[in-house]
Amino acid sequence: MKIFDTKQTRNDYFKTQIARSRKKFSFCKVSHTHVKTWKNVLATNFNVIDNYKGPILCLGTRNGREIDLFRSVFYQNKMVNILVHLLEIKRNGWNSCFPLIEGMRKSSLDNIIENSVTGVELNPDVKRPDVFIGSFDEMPLKWADTFGILYSNSFDQSCDPYKSAKEWIRVLRDGGYFVYADIIYPELVTKWDRSSKLSFGLVTVSIDDLNSFIRHNGFATLHSLLAKFFVCRNYEAVYQKS
Ligand SMILES: C[S@@+](CC[C@H](N)C(=O)[O-])C[C@H]1O[C@@H](n2cnc3c(N)ncnc32)[C@H](O)[C@@H]1O
């Protein structure tokens, strides 16, 4: 699967990603409702919640808000979730007007346990105890077979998707789940973005290519949903390590 049109050195790739991440640091593409939906998909389709075995890892997490949402939805009580939902505003993507509530009880990378929710991000500006600063295609060796659920909407940003897939399989437990979500942009939009000075680094992912790539790299597709979203399409899928 080809992700980038231009050939970049690994160093240049890191620099570009970090610069883009900084530019959009307060932006979060994920809402409380998204995470609730994915939890329901896991619960209704695969009985995951009853037999649920964490921990959860969010890959390419930018400012880390999605980690807070996964922790709230999977591990906090109903009252906290009502508050997180009510306090959410649509500004810079999805954000909270009182982040203290959803930011409570962060996990620690030093002690990853069943109900930990952690993340990985290249941008060193995200200073949180639950975020590993580094590349998601080179994670700590001790994380092998650790996580029950991986979440990412950043796979399309991989420098080398084969290397990323191999690494994600390595840290996922047997039978673990990978929740994938992303916006599929039409070619025209990504072409325009590439030629623009303000480029957001948009890429067009072919869903067929993605699914066949995922299958050939040790995952089975359990659920996929494609919905129209203005001129784009929202794609979400749940894959299982087979
Ligand atoms: C499209 S943004 C998504 C951010 C966040 N998940 C959200 O929904 O708002 C991609 C993020 O992934 C990070 N990223 C890109 N490549 C990465 C890599 N190899 N390892 C870790 N993070 C990476 C970027 O720095 C950026 O913050």
The ligand as an SDF file (V2000), in Angstrom:
LIG
                    3D

 27 29  0  0  0  0  0  0  0  0999 V2000
   -4.1980   13.0590   11.8140 C   0  0  0  0  0  0  0  0  0  0  0  0
   -3.4590   13.4860   13.3580 S   0  0  0  0  0  0  0  0  0  0  0  0
   -4.6130   12.6680   14.4220 C   0  0  0  0  0  0  0  0  0  0  0  0
   -4.5440   13.1580   15.8260 C   0  0  0  0  0  0  0  0  0  0  0  0
   -5.5860   12.6040   16.7840 C   0  0  0  0  0  0  0  0  0  0  0  0
   -5.6510   11.1710   16.7590 N   0  0  0  0  0  0  0  0  0  0  0  0
   -6.9530   13.2140   16.5370 C   0  0  0  0  0  0  0  0  0  0  0  0
   -7.8910   12.4990   16.2660 O   0  0  0  0  0  0  0  0  0  0  0  0
   -7.0930   14.4340   16.6280 O   0  0  0  0  0  0  0  0  0  0  0  0
   -2.0510   12.4450   13.3320 C   0  0  0  0  0  0  0  0  0  0  0  0
   -1.1440   12.4850   14.5720 C   0  0  0  0  0  0  0  0  0  0  0  0
   -0.2840   11.3370   14.5010 O   0  0  0  0  0  0  0  0  0  0  0  0
    1.0280   11.7200   14.8110 C   0  0  0  0  0  0  0  0  0  0  0  0
    1.9410   10.7910   14.1250 N   0  0  0  0  0  0  0  0  0  0  0  0
    2.1990   10.7100   12.7960 C   0  0  0  0  0  0  0  0  0  0  0  0
    3.0790    9.7290   12.5530 N   0  0  0  0  0  0  0  0  0  0  0  0
    3.3870    9.1820   13.7580 C   0  0  0  0  0  0  0  0  0  0  0  0
    4.2360    8.1380   14.1630 C   0  0  0  0  0  0  0  0  0  0  0  0
    4.9910    7.4660   13.2960 N   0  0  0  0  0  0  0  0  0  0  0  0
    4.2900    7.8170   15.4730 N   0  0  0  0  0  0  0  0  0  0  0  0
    3.5490    8.4960   16.3910 C   0  0  0  0  0  0  0  0  0  0  0  0
    2.7220    9.5090   16.0620 N   0  0  0  0  0  0  0  0  0  0  0  0
    2.6410    9.8480   14.7610 C   0  0  0  0  0  0  0  0  0  0  0  0
    1.1500   13.1480   14.3220 C   0  0  0  0  0  0  0  0  0  0  0  0
    2.1960   13.8290   14.9920 O   0  0  0  0  0  0  0  0  0  0  0  0
   -0.2480   13.6980   14.6450 C   0  0  0  0  0  0  0  0  0  0  0  0
   -0.2880   14.2620   15.9300 O   0  0  0  0  0  0  0  0  0  0  0  0
  1  2  1  0
  2  3  1  0
  2 10  1  0
  3  4  1  0
  4  5  1  0
  5  6  1  0
  5  7  1  0
  7  8  2  0
  7  9  1  0
 10 11  1  0
 11 12  1  0
 11 26  1  0
 12 13  1  0
 13 14  1  0
 13 24  1  0
 14 15  1  0
 14 23  1  0
 15 16  2  0
 16 17  1  0
 17 18  1  0
 17 23  2  0
 18 19  1  0
 18 20  2  0
 20 21  1  0
 21 22  2  0
 22 23  1  0
 24 25  1  0
 24 26  1  0
 26 27  1  0
M  CHG  2   2   1   9  -1
M  END
$$$$
